Every structure is written in C-alpha cells, then in structure tokens.
C-alpha cells in the first residue's frame, strides 16, 4: 500500500555508500510516512548485504548518519505501538515488526562495520571509531530486548552469549567507559558509554516481570535508562547485596546469594538506581496530594508502575511478593479466554445447573442461564484455547494449573497454544479435580518460548453466570406488544454478559452485584434489560470495578422488576 510513495523518485542502488549519498537519498523519501521510510531503509540494508564493496570509512559514516537521522522515526514508531497496543492490536503488531526489522538492520550494519574497524585497529583513522560502533551495536541489542519484553518474550541463550561477547571485547580493549555520541545527532545529545548501553540491556530484561503492559513498560524503561547512568560494573563486589552477571554465561542479571564468585563475573550495585526510584515515588505522592487536577490519575498510574519496577531492581529483596500461600500442583484444566468464549462455554449448561440467588430486601435475581433456542452443540475450540481440546470430553490436555492459592492460579500451556494470551485478559478455568469454573484476570504473563506460556491469574469470581442482556428502549404505543409478559418494543440490541453474585473476588471481596459486559456496551447509568425464567429486570450499570479494552466490570442497580406471565 506504500508503493505509490516511492514512485517517481529515482531508486539509488546502494545509498549507504557515503554520508552525502544517504543524505540525498533520505530527502527523496516520504517525510510523513514513517512506515514507508522504514521499508525503504530495509531495502537499503538489503542492498548493503548484496554489495561486494568492502567496508570503508565512508560507509561507516553513512551508517552513523542514517542512524542519527532516523532517531525521530524510531521514537515515533514506538509511541504509535504503545498507543495502539490495546485499541488496534493488528496495527500494533505491524508497527512492532517494522521497529524490529529496522533494529535488526542496524545490528547487521554495525556488526559489519565493527568487524572491519577491529581488523583495522592498527590504522589511526579507524581506531577512534571502535567505541561508538560498540556502543551503537549494544544500543540496538537494547532495542531488541525492549521489543521482546513488550511481548513478554525472553532471549535464547545464544543471544545472551552474543551480547556478553560484544561487551567483553570492548572491555578487553579498554574502551568500555569511553563516552560516545553520533556525530550528526546534535550538540545537546547525551553521550553514552559501551558499559552504560550494556547495563541498559541487562536492566530492560529485569522489567520482564509479566505484570506491566507495553505503555507502562515504555515509560518505566525511559526512567531506568536515565537513572542507570550512574551505575558501574565491578570485578569485586561493593556489598553482599545487589546483582551479578556472568559475561561468559547464557543469562542476564542474577541476584547475589553469597555463593557467586569467578573471574568472569561482574557485580552490579543498584543502590543509586533504587534511591532515584524511591525519590521519584515520593515526589509523585507529594504531587498527588497537592495536585487535584487532571495530573492526579497520571501520577497514581506512575506510582503503581514504579512500585512494580522496584522489586526487580532493588539491591535487596526481603519482602514476600505473594500475598497468599501457593500450593504446587499439576492439574489438567479446561481454559477459555475472552468474554465471548467464556459466555459461550458457560451457556452450554442447563438452566437447572444454577441455584436461585436471593438478595437482601426486595431485590432478587434468579440465576438462570439465558440462551435462545435449544442448547447449543459443543464446538471445537480454536487454537487460542487448545488444538487438542476435542480429544477430551473434559480437559484441554495442553493446559495445566501449576500452582494455586485462595486468590489465584498459575496456568501454563504448551504446544504453541496460549500465545495470544494478553495481560488483562478475562479467563475462565475449570480444573480437573474441581467441578466448577472460576473466573479470573491475567495479571502476570511469561512467554517461556514459542511453544510454552505461563500466566498468573487473580480469581475474581468462583460463581459466575452467563446472561443475555438487551439495551432498554422507550416503549412504543404503535409498535408495542407483549410476549410472555415482556413488552418487546422495549427490548433493544442483545449482547451477552456475565453476572457475578456477591461476594466476588477473594481478595477485597465486593458485596455489590456486578456484571461483566463488552466495553463497547458500557456507559455509566445505562439501562439494560435482563430476562430470566421468572422475571424481567431493568438494570442500571453503575461505577466501574475494572475496565479493559474488550470487557468492563461494573456494579449494577435494580431499577424495576416484573414477573413473567
């Protein structure tokens, strides 16, 4: 769809020949189409791969010039990715791929130029280039890490080995603490050393805790990048606390236990970073007290983000993060993801499976499943749940509960299923040793590999009933007629929802009646009609308990109740 943007311009076979050539080529590219520019850049890197010309100083300058010129493009693409993560996942995926491709292209270019610089180390014109080439290569390792953490993915051991070898080589040359900056990046650009870029990569991976969304991660990473400039790696530990990294190993940072030692270990004291984090939280709390304007909710969100970051980078970790004791288990389970699929699965039950729910006072909801027509036939779940679900009448063989507590479960899937699971997803789980479904929300996500995924879910209801709701309309004198005691002219568009009888949520239980509805159907104060086997209720949707892009959990108020004839 971007082909028209480059039509009418002369294509340069290999623009990365010199800084002058690449500058002329960039001016021909569409200024407002970031994706189109990225596609053109990828063609330029392909041309560089195919070119038989040797790497010379002019090509190095061309790569550095292109790197500096596209800094704004990269920042804009990342901003667009985090802004569309929830609202337009397909667009976000395309943007993610564009950033990834660009970062891989620059990694290739800097690896090639660095190899030549190291071969020319005896040449006085080449020698000063090495610190910057090392730093920029590690910078793009950081971009790769950032993109992986956005998707809760982890590096394979080979990637870690490549990273450590790059840093180790710079350290052996004694250039790991030389400040570097791209020559065409502007006079106020902050210089970065090889060591600082390396530490940034290590800290980015520390944020892969699975409990933050890409927008939250993006903001947290920018804070950590600024605060980490004061950190240094030491061959001898400064204190018994903190972290270490094995630069000959296959993993990232590890927390010190007292038994870590070796010539290839480097130690990191994160106390300066933790102090900066604590000061930022204190400043935000002070601002929250004094500023009651629109900045208040933003400050609350940022405090929550920093509180999630703190355990991952604190030099000591004394607190038990889990609020409830977990019991390790290995229980097969049936899992359904998303409001629509949860409703469909629970609708399979007969109305008699649900007992009446009587509320206090005059209010009452008979808890019956509401389904039009005969009971739906069991259908084969899609790959988001389990490709093998049809092989068993109860469980999805590839879903398993690994541990559980009063308030949560840790579920795992293998065989490539569950990769579409997202943070904040609504999930229903039925364990093979229990008869009832429990409803929860994914609070932590860990994509162990392309085949395995683990999720920590908090339970929000152990009693849940699917219901069918109708938008309430004003009765019509001309069109109104009554069927089974219901004026059908008042019945608007139909949609499915989940009724959560009180008390819901083991942690901080709710005493009010609540519904989970599609987000597009929620607005505070909206009236909806709930029909059951005995009654017709007019219900008002009230304040939100929690809201996500595809579902909203809201309190409800009974407005009117009529008996069905």
C-alpha positions in Angstrom: 0.0 0.0 0.0 3.1 2.2 0.2 4.4 1.6 -3.3 2.9 4.9 -4.6 5.1 6.8 -2.1 8.3 6.0 -3.9 7.0 6.2 -7.4 8.5 9.0 -9.4 11.8 9.0 -7.5 15.0 7.5 -8.7 15.9 4.5 -6.7 19.6 4.5 -5.6 21.0 1.0 -5.8 23.1 1.3 -2.6 22.5 4.5 -0.8 24.8 3.5 2.2 28.0 4.4 0.2 28.7 7.7 1.9 27.0 10.2 4.3 26.4 12.5 1.3 24.7 9.8 -0.7 22.5 8.7 2.2 21.5 12.3 2.9 20.4 12.8 -0.7 18.5 9.6 -0.7 16.7 10.4 2.6 15.5 13.7 1.2 13.7 11.7 -1.6 11.8 9.6 0.9 8.2 10.5 2.0 8.6 12.8 5.0 5.3 11.9 6.7 5.1 8.2 6.1 7.3 6.6 8.8 6.4 3.0 7.8 7.2 3.8 4.1 10.6 5.2 5.2 11.3 2.1 7.2 10.6 -0.1 4.2 13.0 1.9 2.1 15.6 1.7 4.8 15.2 -2.1 4.9 15.8 -2.2 1.1 19.0 -0.1 1.7 20.3 -2.7 4.2 19.5 -5.5 1.8 21.5 -3.6 -0.8 24.4 -3.3 1.6 24.3 -7.1 2.2 24.3 -7.8 -1.5 27.1 -5.3 -2.3 30.5 -6.7 -2.9 32.2 -3.4 -1.9 34.4 -3.6 1.1 33.5 -1.6 4.3 35.4 1.7 4.2 35.3 4.9 6.3 32.7 6.5 4.0 30.2 3.6 4.6 30.7 3.8 8.3 29.9 7.5 8.2 26.8 6.7 6.1 25.5 4.2 8.6 26.1 6.6 11.5 24.4 9.4 9.6 21.3 7.2 8.8 21.2 6.1 12.5 21.1 9.7 13.7 18.6 10.8 11.0 16.1 8.0 11.9 16.1 8.6 15.7 12.8 10.5 15.5 11.3 7.8 13.3 12.1 5.1 15.8 10.7 7.1 18.7 7.5 7.8 16.7 7.1 4.1 15.8 7.4 3.0 19.5 5.0 5.7 20.6 2.5 4.5 17.9 3.0 0.9 19.0 2.2 1.5 22.7 -0.8 3.8 21.8 -2.3 1.1 19.6 -1.4 -1.9 21.7 -4.9 -2.2 23.2 -7.2 -0.4 20.7 -5.8 -1.8 17.4 -3.7 -4.9 18.0 -3.2 -5.8 14.3 -1.8 -2.3 13.6 0.3 -2.6 16.7 1.7 -5.9 15.5 2.6 -4.4 12.2 4.4 -1.4 13.8 6.2 -3.8 16.2 7.5 -5.7 13.2 8.6 -2.5 11.5 10.7 -1.5 14.5 12.1 -5.0 14.9 13.2 -5.1 11.2 14.8 -1.7 11.5 16.7 -2.7 14.6 17.9 -5.9 13.0 19.1 -4.0 10.0 21.2 -1.6 12.2 22.6 -4.5 14.2 23.8 -6.1 11.0 25.3 -2.8 9.7 27.1 -2.1 13.0 28.4 -5.7 13.2 29.9 -5.5 9.7 31.4 -2.1 10.3 32.8 -3.1 13.7 34.4 -6.2 12.3 36.2 -4.0 9.8 37.2 -1.5 12.5 38.7 -4.2 14.6 40.7 -5.6 11.6 41.9 -2.0 11.0 42.9 -1.4 14.7 46.4 -0.5 13.6 45.1 2.3 11.4 45.0 5.6 13.2 41.9 6.7 11.2 39.9 3.6 12.2 40.9 3.3 15.8 38.7 6.1 17.2 35.6 4.6 15.6 35.5 1.5 17.7 33.9 2.9 20.9 31.0 4.4 19.1 30.5 1.2 16.9 30.4 -1.0 20.0 28.0 1.4 21.8 25.6 1.6 18.9 25.6 -2.1 18.4 24.8 -2.6 22.1 22.1 0.1 21.8 20.3 -2.0 19.2 20.6 -5.1 21.4 18.7 -2.9 23.9 16.0 -2.1 21.3 15.7 -5.9 20.5 15.4 -6.5 24.3 12.7 -3.8 24.6 10.7 -5.3 21.8 10.9 -8.7 23.3 9.8 -7.6 26.7 6.9 -5.7 25.2 5.6 -9.2 24.1 6.7 -10.9 27.4 9.3 -13.0 25.5 12.8 -14.0 26.6 16.1 -14.2 24.9 17.5 -17.6 23.8 21.0 -18.4 25.3 22.8 -17.7 22.0 21.5 -14.1 22.1 22.9 -13.6 25.6 26.2 -15.1 24.6 26.5 -12.6 21.6 25.7 -9.7 24.0 28.3 -10.7 26.5 31.0 -11.3 23.9 30.4 -7.9 22.5 30.8 -6.2 25.9 33.7 -8.4 26.8 35.6 -7.5 23.7 35.1 -3.8 24.3 36.2 -4.2 27.9 39.4 -6.1 26.8 40.2 -3.2 24.5 39.8 -0.8 27.4 37.1 1.3 25.6 34.1 0.3 27.6 33.9 3.6 29.5 34.7 6.0 26.7 31.8 8.4 26.2 30.4 8.3 22.6 27.8 10.2 20.6 26.7 10.1 17.0 28.5 12.9 15.1 25.3 14.2 13.4 23.0 13.8 16.4 23.2 17.4 17.5 25.2 19.3 20.1 22.9 18.5 23.1 22.9 14.8 22.6 23.7 12.8 25.8 26.9 10.7 25.5 26.7 7.0 26.3 29.5 4.5 27.0 29.6 0.9 26.0 29.2 -0.2 29.6 26.1 2.1 30.1 24.5 0.6 27.0 25.3 -2.9 28.2 23.8 -2.2 31.6 20.7 -0.8 30.0 20.2 -4.1 28.1 20.5 -6.0 31.4 18.0 -3.8 33.2 15.5 -3.9 30.4 15.3 -7.7 30.9 14.8 -7.2 34.6 11.4 -5.5 33.7 10.2 -8.7 32.1 8.0 -9.4 35.1 4.9 -10.1 33.1 2.7 -7.6 35.1 3.1 -4.5 33.0 1.7 -3.5 29.6 3.8 -2.0 26.8 2.7 1.6 27.6 3.7 1.0 31.2 7.0 -0.7 30.2 7.9 2.0 27.8 7.6 4.7 30.5 9.4 2.6 33.0 12.3 1.8 30.6 12.8 5.5 29.9 13.1 6.2 33.6 15.5 3.4 34.2 17.7 4.4 31.3 18.2 7.9 32.8 18.7 6.6 36.3 21.2 3.8 35.3 23.8 6.3 34.0 25.4 6.3 37.5 25.8 2.5 37.7 29.0 0.6 37.0 30.1 -3.0 36.8 32.7 -4.1 39.2 35.0 -7.1 39.2 34.9 -7.1 43.0 31.5 -6.7 44.7 31.0 -3.5 46.7 28.4 -5.1 49.1 26.9 -8.5 49.8 23.7 -7.4 48.1 22.9 -6.5 44.5 23.3 -8.4 41.3 25.9 -10.2 39.3 26.3 -11.2 35.6 28.4 -14.0 34.1 29.9 -12.4 31.0 30.8 -15.9 29.8 27.3 -17.3 30.5 24.0 -17.6 28.8 21.7 -15.5 31.0 21.4 -11.9 32.3 21.5 -10.5 35.8 21.1 -12.7 38.8 20.5 -11.7 42.4 23.5 -12.3 44.7 23.3 -15.3 47.1 26.8 -15.1 48.6 28.0 -18.2 46.7 28.7 -16.3 43.5 32.3 -15.9 42.5 34.6 -16.3 39.5 36.9 -14.3 37.2 34.2 -13.9 34.6 31.6 -12.5 37.0 30.8 -8.7 37.1 28.9 -7.2 40.1 26.3 -4.5 40.0 25.2 -2.4 43.0 21.8 -0.9 42.0 21.6 1.3 45.2 21.9 4.6 43.2 19.1 3.5 40.9 16.9 2.3 43.8 17.4 5.7 45.5 16.3 7.5 42.4 13.3 5.3 42.2 12.3 6.0 45.8 12.7 9.7 45.3 10.5 9.6 42.2 7.8 7.8 44.1 7.9 10.2 47.0 7.7 13.2 44.5 4.8 11.7 42.7 2.9 11.1 46.0 3.6 14.6 47.1 2.2 15.9 43.7 -0.8 13.6 44.1 -1.7 15.3 47.4 -1.2 18.8 46.2 -2.5 18.5 42.6 -6.1 17.6 42.4 -6.3 18.3 38.6 -6.0 16.0 35.6 -2.4 15.1 36.5 -3.7 13.2 39.6 -4.7 9.9 37.8 -1.5 10.0 35.8 0.6 10.3 39.0 -1.3 7.4 40.5 -0.6 5.3 37.5 3.1 6.2 37.5 3.4 5.4 41.2 1.8 2.0 40.5 4.3 1.3 37.7 7.4 2.3 39.8 6.1 0.1 42.7 6.1 -2.9 40.2 9.5 -2.0 39.0 11.1 -1.6 42.5 11.4 -5.4 43.4 13.1 -6.1 40.1 16.0 -3.6 40.5 16.2 -3.2 44.3 19.6 -4.4 45.6 17.9 -6.4 48.3 14.6 -8.3 48.2 13.3 -9.1 51.7 9.5 -8.9 51.2 7.5 -11.9 50.1 5.7 -10.7 47.0 2.9 -13.3 47.1 0.1 -12.3 49.4 -1.3 -15.8 49.8 0.5 -19.1 50.2 0.7 -21.1 47.0 0.2 -24.9 46.7 2.3 -26.5 43.9 0.2 -28.9 41.8 0.0 -30.4 38.3 -3.7 -30.4 37.4 -5.1 -30.6 33.9 -7.6 -27.9 33.2 -10.0 -26.5 30.6 -9.4 -22.9 29.8 -11.5 -20.3 27.9 -10.1 -16.9 27.0 -12.1 -13.8 26.4 -15.6 -12.7 27.4 -17.3 -14.1 24.3 -15.7 -17.6 24.7 -16.4 -17.7 28.4 -20.0 -16.8 27.9 -20.4 -19.4 25.1 -18.8 -22.2 27.3 -20.9 -21.5 30.3 -24.1 -21.2 28.2 -23.7 -25.0 27.5 -25.0 -25.7 31.0 -28.7 -26.3 31.5 -30.7 -23.8 33.5 -31.1 -26.3 36.3 -27.3 -26.2 36.9 -27.7 -22.9 38.7 -29.4 -22.3 42.0 -31.5 -19.3 42.8 -29.7 -16.3 44.2 -31.8 -14.2 46.6 -30.6 -10.8 47.6 -31.4 -8.6 50.6 -34.6 -6.5 50.6 -36.9 -6.7 47.7 -34.2 -7.2 45.1 -33.8 -10.6 43.5 -32.0 -12.2 40.6 -32.8 -15.8 39.7 -29.5 -17.1 38.5 -30.5 -18.9 35.3 -28.5 -19.2 32.1 -30.3 -17.3 29.4 -30.0 -18.9 25.9 -32.3 -18.5 23.0 -33.4 -21.8 21.4 -32.2 -25.2 22.2 -29.0 -26.0 23.9 -26.0 -25.3 21.6 -23.9 -28.1 20.4 -20.3 -28.4 21.7 -18.0 -26.9 19.1 -14.2 -27.4 18.7 -12.3 -24.7 20.4 -9.8 -22.6 18.4 -6.1 -22.7 18.8 -6.2 -19.9 21.3 -7.6 -22.4 23.8 -6.4 -25.8 22.6 -5.9 -27.6 19.4 -6.4 -30.9 21.2 -9.5 -30.0 23.2 -11.7 -32.1 21.0 -9.8 -35.2 22.1 -11.1 -35.0 25.6 -14.6 -34.6 26.9 -13.3 -32.6 29.9 -10.0 -31.0 29.8 -7.6 -29.4 27.3 -4.6 -31.7 27.6 -2.2 -28.9 26.9 -3.5 -26.6 29.7 -2.3 -27.2 33.2 -2.6 -25.5 36.6 0.9 -25.4 38.2 0.1 -23.8 41.5 -2.8 -22.2 43.2 -3.9 -20.2 46.2 -7.2 -18.8 47.5 -6.9 -15.8 45.3 -5.1 -17.0 42.2 -3.8 -19.7 39.8 -0.7 -20.1 37.7 -1.8 -21.7 34.4 0.5 -23.0 31.7 0.1 -24.1 28.1 2.4 -25.9 25.8 2.4 -26.9 22.1 2.1 -23.3 20.9 -1.3 -22.6 22.3 -1.9 -19.6 24.6 0.5 -17.4 22.7 -2.4 -15.0 22.0 -2.9 -14.5 25.8 -2.6 -10.9 26.9 -2.2 -9.1 30.1 -5.6 -8.2 31.5 -7.4 -11.0 29.5 -10.5 -12.4 31.0 -10.1 -16.2 31.6 -12.3 -19.0 32.9 -10.6 -22.1 34.2 -12.2 -25.4 35.2 -9.7 -27.7 37.0 -10.0 -31.5 36.5 -10.2 -32.1 40.3 -12.9 -29.4 40.8 -16.4 -29.3 39.4 -16.9 -25.5 39.0 -15.5 -22.8 36.7 -13.6 -19.9 38.3 -13.3 -16.6 36.5 -10.1 -14.6 36.6 -7.9 -11.9 35.1 -4.4 -12.4 33.8 -2.1 -10.2 36.0 1.3 -11.7 35.0 2.4 -13.2 31.7 5.6 -15.1 30.8 6.2 -16.4 27.3 8.9 -19.0 28.1 9.3 -19.9 24.5 7.4 -20.1 21.2 5.8 -23.2 22.5 5.3 -22.5 26.2 3.4 -19.8 28.0 2.7 -19.2 31.7 0.2 -16.8 33.2 -0.7 -15.8 36.7 -4.3 -15.0 37.1 -6.2 -13.5 40.0 -9.6 -15.0 40.7 -12.4 -12.5 40.6 -15.3 -15.0 41.0 -15.8 -18.6 41.9 -19.5 -18.2 41.0 -20.3 -16.8 37.6 -23.5 -17.0 35.5 -23.8 -16.1 31.8 -26.8 -13.9 31.0 -28.3 -12.3 27.9 -28.9 -8.6 28.2 -30.9 -6.2 25.9 -30.5 -2.5 25.6 -33.5 -0.8 27.2 -35.6 1.3 24.8 -38.6 3.6 25.4 -41.9 1.7 24.9 -43.7 2.4 21.7 -47.5 2.8 21.6 -47.6 1.9 18.0 -45.2 -1.0 17.9 -45.6 -2.4 21.4 -46.9 -5.9 22.0 -46.5 -8.2 25.0 -45.0 -11.7 24.7 -44.7 -13.8 27.9 -45.2 -10.6 30.0 -42.5 -8.7 28.1 -43.1 -5.6 26.0 -40.8 -6.4 23.1 -40.8 -2.8 22.0 -38.6 -2.0 25.0 -36.1 -4.7 24.0 -33.1 -3.3 22.1 -29.9 -4.9 20.8 -28.9 -8.1 22.5 -25.5 -8.9 23.9 -24.0 -11.5 26.3 -22.6 -10.7 29.7 -21.5 -12.4 33.0 -23.3 -12.0 36.3 -21.1 -12.2 39.4 -23.2 -12.9 42.5 -21.8 -11.2 45.7 -19.4 -11.6 47.2 -17.0 -11.8 44.3 -13.2 -11.6 44.3 -11.5 -13.4 47.3 -9.1 -10.5 47.7 -11.1 -7.5 48.9 -14.5 -9.1 48.3 -17.2 -7.0 46.7 -20.6 -7.0 48.5 -22.5 -5.5 45.5 -24.0 -7.2 42.5 -21.8 -6.8 39.4 -21.9 -7.6 35.7 -19.1 -8.0 33.2 -20.2 -6.6 29.8 -18.4 -5.8 26.5 -16.7 -2.5 26.9 -18.5 -1.0 23.8 -21.8 -1.7 25.6 -20.8 0.1 28.9 -21.7 3.6 29.9 -22.4 4.7 33.4 -26.1 5.0 34.1 -27.1 3.0 31.0 -30.3 0.9 31.5 -30.3 -2.7 30.2 -32.9 -5.5 30.4 -32.2 -8.9 31.9 -34.7 -11.7 31.3 -34.7 -14.8 33.4 -37.1 -17.7 33.6 -39.3 -16.0 36.1 -38.7 -12.2 35.9 -37.8 -9.3 33.8 -35.3 -6.8 35.3 -34.4 -3.3 34.3 -30.9 -2.8 35.5 -28.7 0.3 35.5 -25.0 0.0 35.0 -23.1 1.9 37.7 -19.5 2.6 38.6 -16.6 0.5 37.2 -14.8 -2.0 39.2 -12.3 -2.6 36.4 -12.2 -1.9 32.7 -10.1 -3.3 29.8 -10.3 -2.8 26.0 -12.7 -5.7 25.5 -14.6 -6.0 28.8 -15.9 -3.9 31.6 -16.7 -5.0 35.2 -19.4 -2.7 36.7 -21.7 -2.6 39.7 -25.4 -2.7 38.9 -28.6 -1.3 40.5 -32.1 -2.8 40.2 -34.5 -0.2 38.7 -37.6 -2.4 38.1 -38.7 -6.0 38.3 -41.7 -7.6 36.6 -42.9 -11.1 36.8 -43.1 -13.1 33.6 -46.6 -14.5 32.7 
